[in-house]
Amino acid sequence: MVLDNLGGSLRNALRRIASATKVDKPLVDEAVREIQRALLQADVNVKLVMTLSNRIKERALDEKPPAGMNPREHVINIVYQELINLVGKSSDIALKKQTIMLVGLQGSGKTTTAAKLATFFQRKGLRSAVICADTFRAGAYDQLKALCEKQGVFFYGERGNPDASAVARNGLEAAKKYDVRIVDTAGRHALESDLIQEMKDIHDNRQCGPQASGDGCCSRPAGQRAGQGLQ
């Protein structure tokens, strides 16, 4: 996966800084370009990457190192701090049966994150399922279905059904025997009342039974397909 290369690419950028004889604008620019490439290849939103880049450049070139820290160490610390501001502090992910609902702004990478999370849990020995409840964005269904099939992850979606709450409810029922069920939802531009209500409805349905519409699509790993129904 692309994320497997992210840590290595970031370490290369930091090594470039650590081994430099002096910290100047060309060094900072080259290190930032390497960080940009690594983050963009990992599907981080372009606007977030550019904001991060500008913050690193501004601080690295304008801030004076604190007492006891040389310029190289100071720039590396700046990169670390800004990456933490971008992705948040690390936390342990519970390796247990659970239902995860992904919400956030449009373009923040929820769809690719859904597939990556499902793959992570499967590598840890938990059976994962992904449900496409993004009924708003054109292409969300096809994108998520393709990502799940590539990684051998169970996928549920209902092409053409505009009722995200119903899709989520049916998907959760179809995937009830899976250990981890991940629900991808439509991106929000802001606090739009209809989308906020949709988010609440999907959340409330996480334990509900089925109300099948009859046009759902389930895609499962090849080894699970033959001779198996939804249950």
C-alpha positions as CSV (number, residue, x, y, z in Angstrom):
1,M,0.0,0.0,0.0
2,V,1.0,3.6,-0.5
3,L,1.0,4.3,3.2
4,D,3.8,1.7,3.6
5,N,6.1,4.1,1.8
6,L,5.0,7.3,3.7
7,G,7.2,6.8,6.7
8,G,10.3,6.0,4.6
9,S,9.8,9.1,2.4
10,L,9.4,11.3,5.5
11,R,12.5,9.9,7.1
12,N,14.4,10.6,3.9
13,A,13.4,14.2,4.0
14,L,14.4,14.5,7.7
15,R,17.8,12.8,7.0
16,R,18.4,15.4,4.3
17,I,18.0,18.1,6.9
18,A,20.0,16.3,9.6
19,S,23.0,15.7,7.4
20,A,23.1,19.3,6.0
21,T,26.0,21.5,6.8
22,K,23.8,24.5,7.1
23,V,20.1,25.3,7.0
24,D,19.1,27.7,4.2
25,K,16.2,28.3,1.8
26,P,17.3,25.8,-0.9
27,L,17.6,23.0,1.8
28,V,14.2,23.8,3.3
29,D,12.6,24.0,-0.2
30,E,13.9,20.6,-1.2
31,A,12.9,19.0,2.1
32,V,9.4,20.4,1.8
33,R,9.1,19.2,-1.8
34,E,10.0,15.7,-0.6
35,I,7.4,15.9,2.2
36,Q,4.8,17.1,-0.3
37,R,5.4,14.2,-2.6
38,A,5.1,11.7,0.2
39,L,1.8,13.2,1.5
40,L,0.2,13.5,-1.9
41,Q,1.1,9.9,-2.8
42,A,-0.7,8.9,0.5
43,D,-3.9,10.7,-0.7
44,V,-3.6,13.7,1.7
45,N,-5.7,16.6,0.6
46,V,-3.8,19.0,-1.6
47,K,-4.9,22.1,0.3
48,L,-3.8,20.5,3.6
49,V,-0.4,19.7,2.1
50,M,0.1,23.2,0.8
51,T,-0.9,24.7,4.2
52,L,1.5,22.4,5.9
53,S,4.3,23.3,3.4
54,N,3.8,27.0,3.9
55,R,3.9,26.6,7.7
56,I,7.1,24.6,7.6
57,K,8.8,27.1,5.3
58,E,7.7,30.1,7.2
59,R,8.8,28.8,10.6
60,A,12.0,27.1,9.4
61,L,13.3,30.3,7.8
62,D,12.0,32.9,10.3
63,E,12.1,31.3,13.8
64,K,15.3,31.3,15.8
65,P,16.3,27.9,17.4
66,P,15.6,27.8,21.1
67,A,18.5,27.6,23.5
68,G,20.3,24.2,23.4
69,M,19.0,23.3,19.9
70,N,21.0,23.7,16.7
71,P,19.3,24.9,13.4
72,R,19.0,21.4,12.0
73,E,17.3,20.0,15.1
74,H,15.0,23.0,15.2
75,V,13.8,22.5,11.6
76,I,13.3,18.8,12.2
77,N,11.2,19.6,15.3
78,I,9.2,22.1,13.3
79,V,8.4,19.4,10.7
80,Y,7.4,17.0,13.5
81,Q,5.1,19.6,15.1
82,E,3.4,20.6,11.9
83,L,2.8,16.9,10.9
84,I,1.3,16.3,14.4
85,N,-1.0,19.4,13.8
86,L,-2.0,17.9,10.4
87,V,-2.7,14.3,11.3
88,G,-3.2,14.5,15.1
89,K,-1.3,12.6,17.9
90,S,-1.0,8.9,17.6
91,S,-3.5,6.7,19.5
92,D,-4.0,3.0,19.8
93,I,-6.7,1.5,17.6
94,A,-8.8,-1.1,19.4
95,L,-8.4,-4.5,17.8
96,K,-11.9,-5.7,18.6
97,K,-15.4,-6.0,17.0
98,Q,-16.7,-2.5,16.3
99,T,-18.6,-0.3,13.9
100,I,-16.8,2.8,12.6
101,M,-18.5,5.7,10.9
102,L,-16.3,8.1,8.9
103,V,-17.4,11.7,8.8
104,G,-15.6,14.9,7.7
105,L,-15.3,17.6,5.1
106,Q,-15.5,16.9,1.4
107,G,-12.1,16.0,0.0
108,S,-10.6,15.0,3.3
109,G,-9.9,11.4,2.1
110,K,-12.6,9.4,3.9
111,T,-13.2,7.0,1.0
112,T,-9.6,5.9,0.7
113,T,-9.3,5.9,4.5
114,A,-12.2,3.5,4.7
115,A,-10.4,0.9,2.5
116,K,-7.1,1.5,4.2
117,L,-8.7,1.0,7.7
118,A,-10.4,-2.2,6.5
119,T,-7.1,-3.6,5.1
120,F,-5.3,-2.7,8.4
121,F,-7.9,-4.6,10.5
122,Q,-7.8,-7.6,8.1
123,R,-4.0,-7.8,8.5
124,K,-4.6,-7.9,12.2
125,G,-6.8,-10.9,11.8
126,L,-10.2,-9.2,12.0
127,R,-12.8,-9.7,9.2
128,S,-13.6,-6.2,7.7
129,A,-16.5,-4.9,5.8
130,V,-17.0,-1.5,4.1
131,I,-20.4,0.2,3.5
132,C,-20.7,3.0,1.0
133,A,-23.3,5.4,2.5
134,D,-22.0,8.3,0.4
135,T,-25.0,8.7,-1.9
136,F,-24.1,12.3,-2.8
137,R,-20.7,12.3,-4.5
138,A,-20.6,11.0,-8.1
139,G,-18.2,8.1,-8.4
140,A,-18.1,7.4,-4.6
141,Y,-19.7,3.9,-5.1
142,D,-17.4,2.9,-7.9
143,Q,-14.3,4.2,-6.2
144,L,-14.9,2.5,-2.9
145,K,-16.0,-0.8,-4.6
146,A,-12.8,-0.9,-6.7
147,L,-10.6,-0.2,-3.6
148,C,-12.3,-2.9,-1.6
149,E,-12.1,-5.5,-4.4
150,K,-8.4,-4.7,-4.8
151,Q,-7.7,-5.3,-1.1
152,G,-10.1,-8.3,-0.8
153,V,-12.4,-6.5,1.5
154,F,-16.2,-7.1,1.7
155,F,-18.1,-4.2,0.1
156,Y,-21.7,-3.2,0.3
157,G,-23.4,-0.4,-1.6
158,E,-26.7,0.4,-3.4
159,R,-26.0,2.3,-6.7
160,G,-28.7,4.8,-7.3
161,N,-30.4,4.7,-3.9
162,P,-30.3,8.3,-2.5
163,D,-31.3,7.3,1.0
164,A,-28.0,7.1,2.8
165,S,-29.6,6.0,6.1
166,A,-31.3,3.1,4.4
167,V,-28.1,2.1,2.6
168,A,-26.2,2.1,5.9
169,R,-28.9,0.1,7.7
170,N,-29.0,-2.5,4.9
171,G,-25.2,-2.7,4.7
172,L,-24.8,-3.1,8.5
173,E,-27.2,-6.0,8.3
174,A,-25.5,-7.6,5.3
175,A,-22.2,-7.3,7.1
176,K,-23.4,-8.3,10.6
177,K,-21.1,-11.3,10.8
178,Y,-18.0,-9.2,10.1
179,D,-15.8,-8.1,13.0
180,V,-15.2,-4.5,11.9
181,R,-17.9,-2.6,9.8
182,I,-16.8,0.7,8.4
183,V,-19.4,3.2,7.0
184,D,-18.2,5.8,4.5
185,T,-20.4,8.9,4.4
186,A,-20.8,11.9,2.2
187,G,-18.4,14.8,2.7
188,R,-19.7,18.0,4.3
189,H,-18.8,21.5,3.1
190,A,-19.9,23.0,6.4
191,L,-22.6,22.6,9.0
192,E,-25.4,21.9,6.4
193,S,-28.5,21.0,8.4
194,D,-29.6,18.2,6.0
195,L,-26.3,16.5,6.0
196,I,-25.9,16.8,9.7
197,Q,-29.3,15.1,10.1
198,E,-28.3,12.4,7.7
199,M,-25.2,11.8,9.7
200,K,-27.3,11.4,12.9
201,D,-29.7,9.1,11.1
202,I,-26.8,6.8,9.9
203,H,-25.4,6.8,13.4
204,D,-28.7,5.9,15.0
205,N,-29.1,3.0,12.5
206,R,-25.8,1.3,13.5
207,Q,-27.7,-1.4,15.5
208,C,-30.8,-1.5,13.4
209,G,-32.1,-4.5,11.4
210,P,-32.6,-4.6,7.6
211,Q,-35.1,-2.8,5.4
212,A,-33.7,-4.1,2.2
213,S,-34.5,-2.3,-1.1
214,G,-33.5,-5.3,-3.2
215,D,-30.9,-3.5,-5.3
216,G,-27.9,-3.7,-3.1
217,C,-24.5,-4.9,-4.3
218,C,-22.2,-7.0,-2.1
219,S,-18.6,-7.6,-3.2
220,R,-16.6,-10.1,-1.2
221,P,-13.2,-11.7,-1.4
222,A,-12.9,-14.3,-4.0
223,G,-12.5,-17.1,-1.5
224,Q,-15.8,-16.2,0.2
225,R,-18.0,-15.8,-2.9
226,A,-18.8,-19.4,-4.0
227,G,-21.8,-20.9,-2.3
228,Q,-22.3,-18.1,0.2
229,G,-25.2,-15.7,0.7
230,L,-25.2,-12.4,2.5
231,Q,-25.2,-14.1,5.9
